[in-house]
Amino acid sequence: MQIFNVQGMSCGHCVKAVTQALQAKDPDAEVKVDLGTKTVEVQSKLSSDTVIEAIREEGYEASLA
């Protein structure tokens, strides 16, 4: 399980965009987004750099928590 701080998320659309971006790269990825704490928990075979890049491609700032 990797945890990322993600800035710029504010609604259900943001949650869906981030989740779909990660699952496009790893269909088996488990993604939990917490808008309150601006964190995304990811259980995946993807590297942390790949996860961060996928989130940034959606327009959000991401870093390892």
PDB file of N, CA, C and O in Angstrom, chain B, residues numbered from 101:
ATOM      1  N   MET B 101       0.851  -1.186   0.000  1.00  0.00           N
ATOM      2  CA  MET B 101       0.000   0.000   0.000  1.00  0.00           C
ATOM      3  C   MET B 101       0.890   1.241   0.000  1.00  0.00           C
ATOM      4  O   MET B 101       1.775   1.395   0.842  1.00  0.00           O
ATOM      5  N   GLN B 102       0.632   2.111  -0.959  1.00  0.00           N
ATOM      6  CA  GLN B 102       1.337   3.383  -1.041  1.00  0.00           C
ATOM      7  C   GLN B 102       0.334   4.501  -0.779  1.00  0.00           C
ATOM      8  O   GLN B 102      -0.824   4.411  -1.188  1.00  0.00           O
ATOM      9  N   ILE B 103       0.778   5.551  -0.099  1.00  0.00           N
ATOM     10  CA  ILE B 103      -0.101   6.690   0.195  1.00  0.00           C
ATOM     11  C   ILE B 103       0.517   7.939  -0.418  1.00  0.00           C
ATOM     12  O   ILE B 103       1.708   8.211  -0.268  1.00  0.00           O
ATOM     13  N   PHE B 104      -0.336   8.692  -1.116  1.00  0.00           N
ATOM     14  CA  PHE B 104       0.101   9.898  -1.804  1.00  0.00           C
ATOM     15  C   PHE B 104      -0.707  11.096  -1.337  1.00  0.00           C
ATOM     16  O   PHE B 104      -1.908  10.991  -1.091  1.00  0.00           O
ATOM     17  N   ASN B 105      -0.035  12.241  -1.217  1.00  0.00           N
ATOM     18  CA  ASN B 105      -0.716  13.508  -0.993  1.00  0.00           C
ATOM     19  C   ASN B 105      -1.053  14.058  -2.373  1.00  0.00           C
ATOM     20  O   ASN B 105      -0.180  14.151  -3.236  1.00  0.00           O
ATOM     21  N   VAL B 106      -2.319  14.423  -2.583  1.00  0.00           N
ATOM     22  CA  VAL B 106      -2.745  14.923  -3.886  1.00  0.00           C
ATOM     23  C   VAL B 106      -3.493  16.237  -3.689  1.00  0.00           C
ATOM     24  O   VAL B 106      -4.518  16.282  -3.008  1.00  0.00           O
ATOM     25  N   GLN B 107      -2.980  17.292  -4.283  1.00  0.00           N
ATOM     26  CA  GLN B 107      -3.591  18.611  -4.180  1.00  0.00           C
ATOM     27  C   GLN B 107      -4.467  18.877  -5.396  1.00  0.00           C
ATOM     28  O   GLN B 107      -4.143  18.464  -6.509  1.00  0.00           O
ATOM     29  N   GLY B 108      -5.572  19.566  -5.174  1.00  0.00           N
ATOM     30  CA  GLY B 108      -6.442  19.970  -6.263  1.00  0.00           C
ATOM     31  C   GLY B 108      -7.721  19.163  -6.377  1.00  0.00           C
ATOM     32  O   GLY B 108      -8.597  19.510  -7.170  1.00  0.00           O
ATOM     33  N   MET B 109      -7.849  18.098  -5.606  1.00  0.00           N
ATOM     34  CA  MET B 109      -9.073  17.293  -5.650  1.00  0.00           C
ATOM     35  C   MET B 109     -10.133  17.955  -4.776  1.00  0.00           C
ATOM     36  O   MET B 109      -9.844  18.393  -3.663  1.00  0.00           O
ATOM     37  N   SER B 110     -11.381  18.026  -5.292  1.00  0.00           N
ATOM     38  CA  SER B 110     -12.414  18.672  -4.501  1.00  0.00           C
ATOM     39  C   SER B 110     -13.798  18.043  -4.627  1.00  0.00           C
ATOM     40  O   SER B 110     -14.723  18.435  -3.916  1.00  0.00           O
ATOM     41  N   CYS B 111     -13.949  17.061  -5.535  1.00  0.00           N
ATOM     42  CA  CYS B 111     -15.299  16.536  -5.756  1.00  0.00           C
ATOM     43  C   CYS B 111     -15.261  15.091  -6.252  1.00  0.00           C
ATOM     44  O   CYS B 111     -14.195  14.504  -6.437  1.00  0.00           O
ATOM     45  N   GLY B 112     -16.433  14.549  -6.457  1.00  0.00           N
ATOM     46  CA  GLY B 112     -16.544  13.181  -6.942  1.00  0.00           C
ATOM     47  C   GLY B 112     -15.923  12.986  -8.311  1.00  0.00           C
ATOM     48  O   GLY B 112     -15.395  11.914  -8.606  1.00  0.00           O
ATOM     49  N   HIS B 113     -15.980  14.015  -9.152  1.00  0.00           N
ATOM     50  CA  HIS B 113     -15.343  13.907 -10.467  1.00  0.00           C
ATOM     51  C   HIS B 113     -13.836  13.711 -10.319  1.00  0.00           C
ATOM     52  O   HIS B 113     -13.233  12.929 -11.054  1.00  0.00           O
ATOM     53  N   CYS B 114     -13.233  14.419  -9.370  1.00  0.00           N
ATOM     54  CA  CYS B 114     -11.793  14.288  -9.116  1.00  0.00           C
ATOM     55  C   CYS B 114     -11.462  12.853  -8.691  1.00  0.00           C
ATOM     56  O   CYS B 114     -10.499  12.255  -9.172  1.00  0.00           O
ATOM     57  N   VAL B 115     -12.268  12.324  -7.791  1.00  0.00           N
ATOM     58  CA  VAL B 115     -12.067  10.947  -7.313  1.00  0.00           C
ATOM     59  C   VAL B 115     -12.129   9.984  -8.493  1.00  0.00           C
ATOM     60  O   VAL B 115     -11.278   9.104  -8.628  1.00  0.00           O
ATOM     61  N   LYS B 116     -13.131  10.151  -9.338  1.00  0.00           N
ATOM     62  CA  LYS B 116     -13.313   9.259 -10.488  1.00  0.00           C
ATOM     63  C   LYS B 116     -12.148   9.385 -11.464  1.00  0.00           C
ATOM     64  O   LYS B 116     -11.655   8.378 -11.972  1.00  0.00           O
ATOM     65  N   ALA B 117     -11.708  10.607 -11.729  1.00  0.00           N
ATOM     66  CA  ALA B 117     -10.616  10.838 -12.674  1.00  0.00           C
ATOM     67  C   ALA B 117      -9.327  10.174 -12.203  1.00  0.00           C
ATOM     68  O   ALA B 117      -8.648   9.508 -12.986  1.00  0.00           O
ATOM     69  N   VAL B 118      -8.990  10.352 -10.932  1.00  0.00           N
ATOM     70  CA  VAL B 118      -7.768   9.755 -10.383  1.00  0.00           C
ATOM     71  C   VAL B 118      -7.871   8.230 -10.381  1.00  0.00           C
ATOM     72  O   VAL B 118      -6.933   7.537 -10.775  1.00  0.00           O
ATOM     73  N   THR B 119      -9.010   7.716  -9.937  1.00  0.00           N
ATOM     74  CA  THR B 119      -9.206   6.262  -9.881  1.00  0.00           C
ATOM     75  C   THR B 119      -9.092   5.649 -11.269  1.00  0.00           C
ATOM     76  O   THR B 119      -8.397   4.650 -11.451  1.00  0.00           O
ATOM     77  N   GLN B 120      -9.764   6.236 -12.244  1.00  0.00           N
ATOM     78  CA  GLN B 120      -9.736   5.691 -13.603  1.00  0.00           C
ATOM     79  C   GLN B 120      -8.354   5.789 -14.230  1.00  0.00           C
ATOM     80  O   GLN B 120      -7.948   4.890 -14.967  1.00  0.00           O
ATOM     81  N   ALA B 121      -7.625   6.863 -13.950  1.00  0.00           N
ATOM     82  CA  ALA B 121      -6.280   7.019 -14.500  1.00  0.00           C
ATOM     83  C   ALA B 121      -5.361   5.914 -13.992  1.00  0.00           C
ATOM     84  O   ALA B 121      -4.567   5.359 -14.752  1.00  0.00           O
ATOM     85  N   LEU B 122      -5.474   5.600 -12.711  1.00  0.00           N
ATOM     86  CA  LEU B 122      -4.620   4.558 -12.138  1.00  0.00           C
ATOM     87  C   LEU B 122      -5.044   3.174 -12.612  1.00  0.00           C
ATOM     88  O   LEU B 122      -4.195   2.334 -12.910  1.00  0.00           O
ATOM     89  N   GLN B 123      -6.345   2.931 -12.682  1.00  0.00           N
ATOM     90  CA  GLN B 123      -6.819   1.614 -13.111  1.00  0.00           C
ATOM     91  C   GLN B 123      -6.611   1.401 -14.606  1.00  0.00           C
ATOM     92  O   GLN B 123      -6.627   0.257 -15.062  1.00  0.00           O
ATOM     93  N   ALA B 124      -6.417   2.455 -15.375  1.00  0.00           N
ATOM     94  CA  ALA B 124      -6.083   2.305 -16.788  1.00  0.00           C
ATOM     95  C   ALA B 124      -4.678   1.720 -16.937  1.00  0.00           C
ATOM     96  O   ALA B 124      -4.399   0.986 -17.886  1.00  0.00           O
ATOM     97  N   LYS B 125      -3.800   2.053 -15.991  1.00  0.00           N
ATOM     98  CA  LYS B 125      -2.425   1.542 -16.030  1.00  0.00           C
ATOM     99  C   LYS B 125      -2.294   0.195 -15.323  1.00  0.00           C
ATOM    100  O   LYS B 125      -1.422  -0.604 -15.665  1.00  0.00           O
ATOM    101  N   ASP B 126      -3.154  -0.057 -14.341  1.00  0.00           N
ATOM    102  CA  ASP B 126      -3.179  -1.331 -13.622  1.00  0.00           C
ATOM    103  C   ASP B 126      -4.636  -1.644 -13.278  1.00  0.00           C
ATOM    104  O   ASP B 126      -5.153  -1.161 -12.271  1.00  0.00           O
ATOM    105  N   PRO B 127      -5.304  -2.458 -14.118  1.00  0.00           N
ATOM    106  CA  PRO B 127      -6.719  -2.756 -13.894  1.00  0.00           C
ATOM    107  C   PRO B 127      -7.023  -3.376 -12.527  1.00  0.00           C
ATOM    108  O   PRO B 127      -8.154  -3.292 -12.049  1.00  0.00           O
ATOM    109  N   ASP B 128      -6.033  -3.990 -11.903  1.00  0.00           N
ATOM    110  CA  ASP B 128      -6.240  -4.621 -10.598  1.00  0.00           C
ATOM    111  C   ASP B 128      -5.950  -3.681  -9.431  1.00  0.00           C
ATOM    112  O   ASP B 128      -6.063  -4.085  -8.274  1.00  0.00           O
ATOM    113  N   ALA B 129      -5.581  -2.446  -9.717  1.00  0.00           N
ATOM    114  CA  ALA B 129      -5.233  -1.495  -8.657  1.00  0.00           C
ATOM    115  C   ALA B 129      -6.437  -1.214  -7.762  1.00  0.00           C
ATOM    116  O   ALA B 129      -7.560  -1.044  -8.239  1.00  0.00           O
ATOM    117  N   GLU B 130      -6.182  -1.167  -6.458  1.00  0.00           N
ATOM    118  CA  GLU B 130      -7.192  -0.746  -5.493  1.00  0.00           C
ATOM    119  C   GLU B 130      -6.863   0.695  -5.123  1.00  0.00           C
ATOM    120  O   GLU B 130      -5.755   0.995  -4.678  1.00  0.00           O
ATOM    121  N   VAL B 131      -7.832   1.581  -5.311  1.00  0.00           N
ATOM    122  CA  VAL B 131      -7.605   3.009  -5.097  1.00  0.00           C
ATOM    123  C   VAL B 131      -8.631   3.527  -4.105  1.00  0.00           C
ATOM    124  O   VAL B 131      -9.833   3.335  -4.289  1.00  0.00           O
ATOM    125  N   LYS B 132      -8.154   4.192  -3.043  1.00  0.00           N
ATOM    126  CA  LYS B 132      -9.046   4.823  -2.066  1.00  0.00           C
ATOM    127  C   LYS B 132      -8.665   6.294  -1.982  1.00  0.00           C
ATOM    128  O   LYS B 132      -7.537   6.639  -1.631  1.00  0.00           O
ATOM    129  N   VAL B 133      -9.625   7.157  -2.309  1.00  0.00           N
ATOM    130  CA  VAL B 133      -9.384   8.597  -2.287  1.00  0.00           C
ATOM    131  C   VAL B 133     -10.111   9.201  -1.091  1.00  0.00           C
ATOM    132  O   VAL B 133     -11.294   8.935  -0.882  1.00  0.00           O
ATOM    133  N   ASP B 134      -9.412  10.008  -0.311  1.00  0.00           N
ATOM    134  CA  ASP B 134     -10.004  10.719   0.821  1.00  0.00           C
ATOM    135  C   ASP B 134      -9.898  12.215   0.534  1.00  0.00           C
ATOM    136  O   ASP B 134      -8.830  12.811   0.675  1.00  0.00           O
ATOM    137  N   LEU B 135     -11.023  12.815   0.129  1.00  0.00           N
ATOM    138  CA  LEU B 135     -11.015  14.247  -0.191  1.00  0.00           C
ATOM    139  C   LEU B 135     -10.706  15.099   1.030  1.00  0.00           C
ATOM    140  O   LEU B 135     -10.102  16.164   0.903  1.00  0.00           O
ATOM    141  N   GLY B 136     -11.113  14.646   2.209  1.00  0.00           N
ATOM    142  CA  GLY B 136     -10.897  15.413   3.431  1.00  0.00           C
ATOM    143  C   GLY B 136      -9.428  15.617   3.753  1.00  0.00           C
ATOM    144  O   GLY B 136      -9.010  16.706   4.145  1.00  0.00           O
ATOM    145  N   THR B 137      -8.655  14.563   3.584  1.00  0.00           N
ATOM    146  CA  THR B 137      -7.220  14.636   3.896  1.00  0.00           C
ATOM    147  C   THR B 137      -6.363  14.819   2.652  1.00  0.00           C
ATOM    148  O   THR B 137      -5.140  14.933   2.741  1.00  0.00           O
ATOM    149  N   LYS B 138      -7.025  14.848   1.473  1.00  0.00           N
ATOM    150  CA  LYS B 138      -6.314  14.991   0.193  1.00  0.00           C
ATOM    151  C   LYS B 138      -5.277  13.884  -0.002  1.00  0.00           C
ATOM    152  O   LYS B 138      -4.168  14.130  -0.475  1.00  0.00           O
ATOM    153  N   THR B 139      -5.659  12.660   0.372  1.00  0.00           N
ATOM    154  CA  THR B 139      -4.757  11.536   0.191  1.00  0.00           C
ATOM    155  C   THR B 139      -5.376  10.487  -0.720  1.00  0.00           C
ATOM    156  O   THR B 139      -6.596  10.366  -0.829  1.00  0.00           O
ATOM    157  N   VAL B 140      -4.499   9.735  -1.370  1.00  0.00           N
ATOM    158  CA  VAL B 140      -4.905   8.615  -2.207  1.00  0.00           C
ATOM    159  C   VAL B 140      -4.079   7.411  -1.778  1.00  0.00           C
ATOM    160  O   VAL B 140      -2.849   7.445  -1.805  1.00  0.00           O
ATOM    161  N   GLU B 141      -4.776   6.343  -1.382  1.00  0.00           N
ATOM    162  CA  GLU B 141      -4.109   5.086  -1.046  1.00  0.00           C
ATOM    163  C   GLU B 141      -4.196   4.179  -2.257  1.00  0.00           C
ATOM    164  O   GLU B 141      -5.267   4.008  -2.839  1.00  0.00           O
ATOM    165  N   VAL B 142      -3.068   3.599  -2.634  1.00  0.00           N
ATOM    166  CA  VAL B 142      -3.027   2.767  -3.830  1.00  0.00           C
ATOM    167  C   VAL B 142      -2.372   1.432  -3.491  1.00  0.00           C
ATOM    168  O   VAL B 142      -1.254   1.383  -2.978  1.00  0.00           O
ATOM    169  N   GLN B 143      -3.088   0.353  -3.788  1.00  0.00           N
ATOM    170  CA  GLN B 143      -2.534  -0.994  -3.704  1.00  0.00           C
ATOM    171  C   GLN B 143      -2.381  -1.456  -5.145  1.00  0.00           C
ATOM    172  O   GLN B 143      -3.369  -1.759  -5.813  1.00  0.00           O
ATOM    173  N   SER B 144      -1.134  -1.509  -5.626  1.00  0.00           N
ATOM    174  CA  SER B 144      -0.905  -1.774  -7.036  1.00  0.00           C
ATOM    175  C   SER B 144       0.501  -2.266  -7.269  1.00  0.00           C
ATOM    176  O   SER B 144       1.385  -2.120  -6.425  1.00  0.00           O
ATOM    177  N   LYS B 145       0.688  -2.858  -8.445  1.00  0.00           N
ATOM    178  CA  LYS B 145       2.032  -3.274  -8.866  1.00  0.00           C
ATOM    179  C   LYS B 145       2.804  -2.107  -9.470  1.00  0.00           C
ATOM    180  O   LYS B 145       3.994  -2.232  -9.758  1.00  0.00           O
ATOM    181  N   LEU B 146       2.124  -0.961  -9.664  1.00  0.00           N
ATOM    182  CA  LEU B 146       2.769   0.215 -10.251  1.00  0.00           C
ATOM    183  C   LEU B 146       3.793   0.818  -9.295  1.00  0.00           C
ATOM    184  O   LEU B 146       3.613   0.783  -8.077  1.00  0.00           O
ATOM    185  N   SER B 147       4.853   1.364  -9.849  1.00  0.00           N
ATOM    186  CA  SER B 147       5.832   2.065  -9.017  1.00  0.00           C
ATOM    187  C   SER B 147       5.237   3.388  -8.553  1.00  0.00           C
ATOM    188  O   SER B 147       4.293   3.898  -9.155  1.00  0.00           O
ATOM    189  N   SER B 148       5.787   3.933  -7.492  1.00  0.00           N
ATOM    190  CA  SER B 148       5.284   5.210  -6.980  1.00  0.00           C
ATOM    191  C   SER B 148       5.440   6.308  -8.032  1.00  0.00           C
ATOM    192  O   SER B 148       4.577   7.178  -8.143  1.00  0.00           O
ATOM    193  N   ASP B 149       6.525   6.280  -8.802  1.00  0.00           N
ATOM    194  CA  ASP B 149       6.728   7.286  -9.844  1.00  0.00           C
ATOM    195  C   ASP B 149       5.645   7.196 -10.919  1.00  0.00           C
ATOM    196  O   ASP B 149       5.179   8.218 -11.423  1.00  0.00           O
ATOM    197  N   THR B 150       5.249   5.979 -11.266  1.00  0.00           N
ATOM    198  CA  THR B 150       4.207   5.789 -12.269  1.00  0.00           C
ATOM    199  C   THR B 150       2.866   6.294 -11.756  1.00  0.00           C
ATOM    200  O   THR B 150       2.101   6.907 -12.501  1.00  0.00           O
ATOM    201  N   VAL B 151       2.582   6.036 -10.477  1.00  0.00           N
ATOM    202  CA  VAL B 151       1.336   6.517  -9.874  1.00  0.00           C
ATOM    203  C   VAL B 151       1.311   8.044  -9.876  1.00  0.00           C
ATOM    204  O   VAL B 151       0.309   8.647 -10.260  1.00  0.00           O
ATOM    205  N   ILE B 152       2.393   8.663  -9.455  1.00  0.00           N
ATOM    206  CA  ILE B 152       2.478  10.124  -9.414  1.00  0.00           C
ATOM    207  C   ILE B 152       2.301  10.704 -10.818  1.00  0.00           C
ATOM    208  O   ILE B 152       1.588  11.692 -10.992  1.00  0.00           O
ATOM    209  N   GLU B 153       2.934  10.107 -11.805  1.00  0.00           N
ATOM    210  CA  GLU B 153       2.819  10.593 -13.184  1.00  0.00           C
ATOM    211  C   GLU B 153       1.385  10.477 -13.682  1.00  0.00           C
ATOM    212  O   GLU B 153       0.889  11.392 -14.338  1.00  0.00           O
ATOM    213  N   ALA B 154       0.712   9.376 -13.386  1.00  0.00           N
ATOM    214  CA  ALA B 154      -0.680   9.188 -13.817  1.00  0.00           C
ATOM    215  C   ALA B 154      -1.593  10.238 -13.181  1.00  0.00           C
ATOM    216  O   ALA B 154      -2.493  10.765 -13.836  1.00  0.00           O
ATOM    217  N   ILE B 155      -1.355  10.538 -11.898  1.00  0.00           N
ATOM    218  CA  ILE B 155      -2.164  11.553 -11.213  1.00  0.00           C
ATOM    219  C   ILE B 155      -1.875  12.933 -11.794  1.00  0.00           C
ATOM    220  O   ILE B 155      -2.796  13.725 -11.997  1.00  0.00           O
ATOM    221  N   ARG B 156      -0.621  13.223 -12.061  1.00  0.00           N
ATOM    222  CA  ARG B 156      -0.256  14.528 -12.641  1.00  0.00           C
ATOM    223  C   ARG B 156      -0.838  14.695 -14.031  1.00  0.00           C
ATOM    224  O   ARG B 156      -1.201  15.808 -14.414  1.00  0.00           O
ATOM    225  N   GLU B 157      -0.938  13.605 -14.803  1.00  0.00           N
ATOM    226  CA  GLU B 157      -1.526  13.675 -16.140  1.00  0.00           C
ATOM    227  C   GLU B 157      -2.999  14.090 -16.067  1.00  0.00           C
ATOM    228  O   GLU B 157      -3.547  14.623 -17.032  1.00  0.00           O
ATOM    229  N   GLU B 158      -3.630  13.843 -14.926  1.00  0.00           N
ATOM    230  CA  GLU B 158      -5.027  14.252 -14.730  1.00  0.00           C
ATOM    231  C   GLU B 158      -5.132  15.698 -14.238  1.00  0.00           C
ATOM    232  O   GLU B 158      -6.235  16.227 -14.099  1.00  0.00           O
ATOM    233  N   GLY B 159      -3.994  16.334 -13.975  1.00  0.00           N
ATOM    234  CA  GLY B 159      -3.998  17.740 -13.596  1.00  0.00           C
ATOM    235  C   GLY B 159      -3.871  18.019 -12.115  1.00  0.00           C
ATOM    236  O   GLY B 159      -4.140  19.133 -11.666  1.00  0.00           O
ATOM    237  N   TYR B 160      -3.459  17.011 -11.342  1.00  0.00           N
ATOM    238  CA  TYR B 160      -3.326  17.190  -9.889  1.00  0.00           C
ATOM    239  C   TYR B 160      -1.864  17.056  -9.485  1.00  0.00           C
ATOM    240  O   TYR B 160      -1.105  16.314 -10.109  1.00  0.00           O
ATOM    241  N   GLU B 161      -1.472  17.777  -8.438  1.00  0.00           N
ATOM    242  CA  GLU B 161      -0.125  17.674  -7.885  1.00  0.00           C
ATOM    243  C   GLU B 161      -0.100  16.488  -6.931  1.00  0.00           C
ATOM    244  O   GLU B 161      -0.971  16.362  -6.070  1.00  0.00           O
ATOM    245  N   ALA B 162       0.884  15.628  -7.081  1.00  0.00           N
ATOM    246  CA  ALA B 162       0.970  14.433  -6.238  1.00  0.00           C
ATOM    247  C   ALA B 162       2.382  14.228  -5.726  1.00  0.00           C
ATOM    248  O   ALA B 162       3.362  14.550  -6.398  1.00  0.00           O
ATOM    249  N   SER B 163       2.463  13.676  -4.504  1.00  0.00           N
ATOM    250  CA  SER B 163       3.752  13.315  -3.924  1.00  0.00           C
ATOM    251  C   SER B 163       3.516  12.194  -2.921  1.00  0.00           C
ATOM    252  O   SER B 163       2.404  12.013  -2.425  1.00  0.00           O
ATOM    253  N   LEU B 164       4.570  11.445  -2.631  1.00  0.00           N
ATOM    254  CA  LEU B 164       4.460  10.399  -1.607  1.00  0.00           C
ATOM    255  C   LEU B 164       4.182  11.036  -0.261  1.00  0.00           C
ATOM    256  O   LEU B 164       4.760  12.070   0.077  1.00  0.00           O
ATOM    257  N   ALA B 165       3.306  10.426   0.499  1.00  0.00           N
ATOM    258  CA  ALA B 165       2.959  10.955   1.825  1.00  0.00           C
ATOM    259  C   ALA B 165       4.034  10.582   2.819  1.00  0.00           C
ATOM    260  O   ALA B 165       3.935  10.931   3.995  1.00  0.00           O
TER     261      ALA B 165
END
